[in-house]
Amino acid sequence: MWWVEPGHLEVKNNQLSVGGHLATDLAGRHGTPLYVYNGDKILKNFRLVRDALARHADNFCIHYAVKANAHVQVLKLLGQEGAHADCVSPIECRLALKAGIGKERILFTGTSVSNRDLAELVDLGVRINIDSLSQLRRLATFSRSPEISIRWNPGEGSGAGLHSHTITAGKYIKFGIPEAKVLDAFREASELGMKVVGLHQHIGSGWLGDDVRVFLGSVRRTLEVAREAERILGRPFRFIDFGGGPGIRYREEQSPFPIEEYARGLVEAVRTAGFSCTLAIEPGRYFVAESGVLLLEINTVEEKNVPVIGVDGGFNTLVRPAFYGAHHEMVLCNRVRGPCERTFMVAGNLCESSDVFNENKKELRPLPEPREGDILAILCAGAYGYEMGSAYNGRPLPAQVLLLGGKDYRITERGNFEAIVGGQALTTK
Ligand SMILES: Cc1ncc(COP(=O)(O)O)c(C=O)c1O
């Protein structure tokens, strides 16, 4: 069991425990489908990155990418540990503020940002990372007060990520200002009288070993742009933000993310280029993915054309397998170690053929012989899980539980009929 980690995921008497709690007990107490996050594991992963950077740099900050897991309790945990916040919508900014992360610690990086969004962001007083010339010009028409930074796209060969959907640099990418226009953007911002204080890149999400080299290549390109941009502005940047992306181990064959190589390489590149401004990064997945487990109840075990296990959640609960072909380990909570004599399709409860938790419908999963009523755990579900959920098919969002200091806190109630029908007009009169 390569994923066993003392204090986090353990197997005792062939039963899965999470943060010292039996998974089946959590499912019994809170119901399924259920997201469970181990707060200690979130803090552990945050500290790994923070301490690695601190070994090499003295002027850095970590923006937690709120989109990975936007629960206010998760934001509080990380905020109290010193995290700043990377937010992609005004509501994410408001969640970060609610969690006690002050506006001076929030950077908004949106895309296709409307004037309504801009007005709200100006009211909130957060920094705005500019994604397009249009956004820059529209912002300048009604406020020059926010501090801004500019997101650029380091171009072809600079993107990296787990899947083509998570690569965010290159030609056919909607984000940021392309290389050919980025210096003009700084000139224009300066002429418009905007307070430009930073430069930003984010090349993609979920990188592993070799991707760190691609990342460090993009860092060097960003630093070249930064030098030119500072010349245009006539003063040094307050910060350069190198984005998020550090991946985690979703399957046994993958190696753990090389944090030391990443931190050392990044800090050395910035230092060698002669910059002394704040070095910022904004990981999301790395801090929260491993902390989270999705618990599902098995309601059907049947020999169809292939052996099928039916569970009480679907891609509305965790979309990563259906959307990205993503692999997640699955564990039978009360018979973890098997023996595994058969392989199964693990099917969700949505009326969609793509609604299976195997990364590929034809790649059946070896599991111990399941029984109806068993609890199945899907591991590494703490990032881009609940956040990408929906109430499709009238299947409400699940409850969420945070484990902290030996206790389990229900931090989100399960959705229900009222939550779904609540915003609907029940009459047209
Ligand atoms: C601008 C930006 N920053 C940071 C992140 C976080 O990425 P990750 O969770 O892979 O660290 C994302 C993810 O999409 C992003 O778009």
The ligand as a Gaussian input file, in Angstrom:
#p B3LYP/6-31G(d) Opt

LIG

0 1
 C       -3.330000      31.122000     -12.259000
 C       -3.233000      29.845000     -11.494000
 N       -2.449000      29.793000     -10.417000
 C       -2.353000      28.670000      -9.665000
 C       -3.060000      27.528000      -9.989000
 C       -2.925000      26.324000      -9.114000
 O       -2.437000      25.230000      -9.762000
 P       -2.080000      23.924000      -8.938000
 O       -3.262000      23.544000      -8.153000
 O       -1.704000      22.927000      -9.939000
 O       -0.916000      24.279000      -8.068000
 C       -3.878000      27.532000     -11.110000
 C       -4.633000      26.322000     -11.483000
 O       -5.355000      26.220000     -12.397000
 C       -3.990000      28.727000     -11.890000
 O       -4.780000      28.793000     -12.959000

